Amino acid sequence: MSAPHNPWHGRIEQAAQAVWPGLALQWLPSIDSTNTELMRRAALGQSAPALLVADAQTAGRGRLGRRWQSQPGQALTFSLGLPLAPQDWSGLSLVVGMAVVSALQAWARAQGVAASAGRLGLKWPNDVWWIDGAGHMRKMAGILIETASAPQAVAALPVAAASPASPLRQMRYAVIGIGLNLLPQALPEQAGDAAARLHDLGAARVGMASVAEWAGVAPDAGAVLHLLAPAVLSAVRQFEAEGFAAFQPAFAAWDVLAGLPVVLSDGRQGEGLGVDAQGQLLLALGGQVVHIHSGEVSVRPLAQSQPSGLQQEGSGYPCCAS
C-alpha cells in the first residue's frame, strides 16, 4: 500500500474495511487507467481486494471502448478489485449505479445541502444521470466492470470475509471502475465512434453534469468517496449473495429510460419498459417485448421524442468510468 496521498485516506480505508475486511486503499496523483492497472495486477496473480484511486487519468476507458481523460480536482475516478463468485453476474453495473446514487444523496444530507431541483437517475446499463429542474438529462457518472480469472482469489480473502457463494460458483476477480464528475469541465476530445453512430440514428446527445451543479456546492473527493466506497461494497456483497432480483424493485424508481422512446445502436427503436430480474433492458419493439443484454447494444433516448417535458442536450460523453 502506498503512503497516504489524501487526508481522507485513513477514514476511507477504515470504512471500506468495515464492509470488506482486508481491502487495501491506494491513492495516486495520476495513472493511465485505474481499471487497466487492476487488470494488469490480476494478470500477475494479484487478486486481493483493492481500492485504487487516482486524481487524474490519462487513458481512462469506458464501455464499448470509449476513451476519456480526467484532470486533477475535476472528477473522482477509482476502481475496486474484488474476488467474487455470484451465481449470475447480470445486473451488477445497475446495482453499483444504485449504490452511487444512494451515496450521493447521503453525502448531500451530511453536508447539510439541499440538492437543486430535479433528480438523479440511472440510465441502463451503466450511467448515473441528473435530470435537472428544466428536464434536461445529463450524465454525472459512469461505470465500467471487467473481470479476470482469479486462481488465488479465495486464499486472498480473510476467513471472516469468505464468500457466501457456493463452491460450485466460479470465482473471478471483478474490477469495478467508477468515474464521477465533481466539477463542470470541458467535454473530452475523443468521445468515441459510438457517439457518432448513435447521433446518426437520431439518438439524443447527452451532455455532462457534475456533483457541484447538482448539489450547489463544490464537493471534496475524499468526503464523497468516504460514503461512496462502503456503499458500493455493501451493495456488491448483497448482489453476490442474492443476485439482481433483490434490487429490481428499487431500480425501477431510478430508471430514466422507463416510458421513453429510445433508439439502439443497431437502428431499432422502441419504448423502455424497465428491466427484468436479470437486469436486462425491456423494450417494446414492433408489438413485442424484447430483452436486451448489456453487451449487445448501446441505447439512448430519441432526440425528437421527449415526453413529460424531458429534454436532452449537449454532445459527446463526460468522464465515464475508470
JOHU-V597585 format. One record per run of one state. SS is the DSSP state (2 for helix, 1 for strand, 0 for the rest). FROM is the first residue (numbers start at 1). TO is the last residue. If there is no record, write none. Layout:
ss-><SS | SS>
from-><FROM | FROM>
to-><TO | TO>
//
This chain:
ss-><0 | 2 | 0 | 1 | 0 | 2 | 0 | 1 | 0 | 2 | 0 | 1 | 0 | 1 | 0 | 2 | 0 | 1 | 0 | 1 | 0 | 1 | 0 | 2 | 0 | 2 | 0 | 1 | 0 | 2 | 0 | 1 | 0 | 1 | 0 | 2 | 0 | 2 | 0 | 2 | 0 | 2 | 0 | 1 | 0 | 1 | 0 | 1 | 0 | 1 | 0 | 1 | 0 | 1 | 0 | 1 | 0 | 2 | 0 | 1 | 0>
from-><1 | 9 | 20 | 24 | 32 | 34 | 44 | 50 | 62 | 63 | 66 | 67 | 71 | 75 | 85 | 92 | 112 | 118 | 124 | 127 | 133 | 136 | 150 | 153 | 157 | 159 | 162 | 172 | 182 | 193 | 201 | 203 | 204 | 208 | 209 | 211 | 216 | 221 | 243 | 244 | 247 | 248 | 253 | 255 | 256 | 258 | 259 | 261 | 265 | 269 | 276 | 281 | 286 | 288 | 293 | 299 | 303 | 307 | 310 | 311 | 313>
to-><8 | 19 | 23 | 31 | 33 | 43 | 49 | 61 | 62 | 65 | 66 | 70 | 74 | 84 | 91 | 111 | 117 | 123 | 126 | 132 | 135 | 149 | 152 | 156 | 158 | 161 | 171 | 181 | 192 | 200 | 202 | 203 | 207 | 208 | 210 | 215 | 220 | 242 | 243 | 246 | 247 | 252 | 254 | 255 | 257 | 258 | 260 | 264 | 268 | 275 | 280 | 285 | 287 | 292 | 298 | 302 | 306 | 309 | 310 | 312 | 322>
//
